[in-house]
Amino acid sequence: MGKVIAVANQKGGVGKTTTSVNLSASLAAAEQPTLLIDIDPQANASNGLGIKTRELDKTIYEVLVGNLAVEDAVLTSEMPFLDVLPSHINLVGAEIEIVDVKNRERLLAERINTVRHKYKYIIIDCPPSLGLLTLNALTAADSILVPVQCEYYALEGLGQLLNTISIVRKHLNPKLEIEGILLTMYDNRLRLSNQVVQEVTRHLGEKVCKTIIGRNVRLAEAPSHGKPVLLYDAISMGAKHYLDLAQEILQRDQNRTSTHASIEPAISAVTNATAAVAAGVAPPPNVNNGTNNATNAVVAGA
């Protein structure tokens, strides 16, 4: 059975779609059969792979709202080992159309069960919200990868997302785990970027991906050419970063023994990290208690 990873964050502009497309392409480059599911009505992931979504009549919308089988909507991509279940602007109305459907939170999970055996990885690109579409993705997923832009506001909403994950685990999907917190749009010239990396790593520890996605012009240009960065410029830093991320996930899956740790400590840790970044001063390294770390940093910055 393929592993399902939801790429989610209710904050927009943090690199969800960029991560979904390029992680999927990098896994495919490693010859891992991969399915990219675009469940965002903006359909940017689909368009970023050169798919003209407005011309399609078989998409994730028909799968969720109608009775279309996933196999009938899946498209092959330019890359071997990479298939796509595209989105469509019609998906905007899906949350209203399925609101009265029984087990509406489990629609996606039920639909993709028929194809999980065909893929090693299924990556779901979620919309920038915590609505019914994202809830479907989290219910269907084995784990969640959370892109976090190296800026203060992006960090601020992370606690809310982790709280939502905790609720989903309690009521809908007990097996949901955090694949990792992925720091994106990192610029080593900016003090704030460095501080966000320092605080998130300090407080969240092993939950943070070792790979950090830096800002890269080729990474930003690739979607306009309908290609993942690996096909647009394979020697760019953006391509290297996502290949590194794919390798990190593959290595982690080989070595992983699921502990299914509680998410509550992570929520507290995010609050502490946010307070430390807001204070503008890093907490003393010899203080172990997360709450005291944040308190000391605020006092120091006063």
HELIX and SHEET records of a PDB file:
HELIX    1   1 LYS A   16  ALA A   29  1                                  14    
HELIX    2   2 ASN A   44  ASN A   47  1                                   4    
HELIX    3   3 THR A   53  GLU A   55  5                                   3    
HELIX    4   4 ILE A   60  VAL A   65  1                                   6    
HELIX    5   5 VAL A   70  ALA A   73  1                                   4    
HELIX    6   6 ILE A   89  GLY A   93  5                                   5    
HELIX    7   7 ALA A   94  GLU A   97  1                                   4    
HELIX    8   8 ARG A  104  ARG A  106  5                                   3    
HELIX    9   9 LEU A  107  ILE A  112  1                                   6    
HELIX   10  10 ARG A  116  LYS A  118  5                                   3    
HELIX   11  11 LEU A  132  ALA A  140  1                                   9    
HELIX   12  12 TYR A  152  GLU A  156  1                                   5    
HELIX   13  13 LEU A  158  HIS A  171  1                                  14    
HELIX   14  14 ARG A  191  LEU A  204  1                                  14    
HELIX   15  15 GLY A  205  LYS A  207  5                                   3    
HELIX   16  16 VAL A  217  GLU A  221  1                                   5    
HELIX   17  17 ALA A  222  HIS A  225  5                                   4    
HELIX   18  18 VAL A  229  TYR A  232  1                                   4    
HELIX   19  19 MET A  237  ASN A  255  1                                  19    
HELIX   20  20 GLU A  264  ALA A  279  1                                  16    
HELIX   21  21 GLY A  290  GLY A  301  1                                  12    
SHEET    1   A 7 LEU A  75  THR A  76  0                                        
SHEET    2   A 7 LEU A  82  LEU A  85 -1                                        
SHEET    3   A 7 THR A  34  ASP A  38  1                                        
SHEET    4   A 7 TYR A 121  ASP A 125  1                                        
SHEET    5   A 7 LYS A   3  VAL A   7  1                                        
SHEET    6   A 7 SER A 143  GLN A 149  1                                        
SHEET    7   A 7 GLU A 177  THR A 184  1                                        
END                                                                             
